[in-house]
Amino acid sequence: MKAGINSLTAAVVVGVLIGLLLTPDGRAWLRHPTLMLGDTANASASPLAAPVSERAEIAPPAAPVMRATVTPLDQRMARGQLRIGVFGDSMADGLYTGLYRELDGTPGVTVTKFSEVSTGLSRYDYVDIHAKTARQLGEQPVDVAVILFGTNDAQGISIDGVVHEFGTEGWKAAYARRVDDLVALLRSRDVAVYWVGLPRMKRPTFDARMTIINDVVEGRMKALGVPYLETVDLTSNAEGEYEAYLSGAGGRRQLMRANDGIHMSMAGYLRISEPVAERLKRDAGIGPAPAPAP
């Protein structure tokens, strides 16, 4: 009987490994077993097995932070073009689609997707977002970077062999440093930065983790003088809680969220992209066409 159970267990293990090898995400997990794949809510559990130390704290960015200046959007539009790039994870993929629809047909304005699923600012051992962004800017320059990261970032950050567990002061300092470095890189290329916050999440534990990320990012954007566009209120009901259906245009209730309670429906992405598009148009001096003279 015991031999039969062992054989069954071995067969299950082999079957799982074969299944992992047959899928891209499975192969990625085998290479990086602590990676949270597919932007799922599994980030609520700590995925890091490495020992955690708080002895090697990372000094927070010095304050006050000198505000770098970049060319204002209205001056860019005066030259005849405004190249907008959307950077981030799978949530940013949806934001890109919404912005593209909102700005489609606006003379001189282009919207390009630079985002990539299953990426973030915590796991540079998987995808180094700083290096990737530098490469992307070299290949295709932009005037504006709209950024939305975070759904994959509720996991530890390893710095010099020390893993800072998510939510600790060491983690917050490390995450703030990566946010600052990314903004500094973009500004060094004369790219204006607009950072979009994470929306309300369905599962309370995951929502609490995303709130930690939003708080760190919002604090750094204020210090750096970068526009921060929060989306929690936009994606909450009247009681400030998660709800999949929210009132849309004309007061009609629409499905705003995907089944995972994390991502958005197309209506939801349009809901969070509309104020971003309006802010960009306002800063660029793009308004409705003047009424014809009588």
PyMOL commands that set and color helices and strands:
alter all, ss='L'
color gray80, all
select helices_A, chain A and resi 2-21+24-31+37-39+41-44+73-78+90-103+129-139+169-188+204-224+233-235+249-251+266-284
alter helices_A, ss='H'
color red, helices_A
select strands_A, chain A and resi 82-88+109-113+144-148+157-159+162-164+192-196+228-229+245-247+253-255
alter strands_A, ss='S'
color yellow, strands_A
deselect
rebuild
show_as cartoon
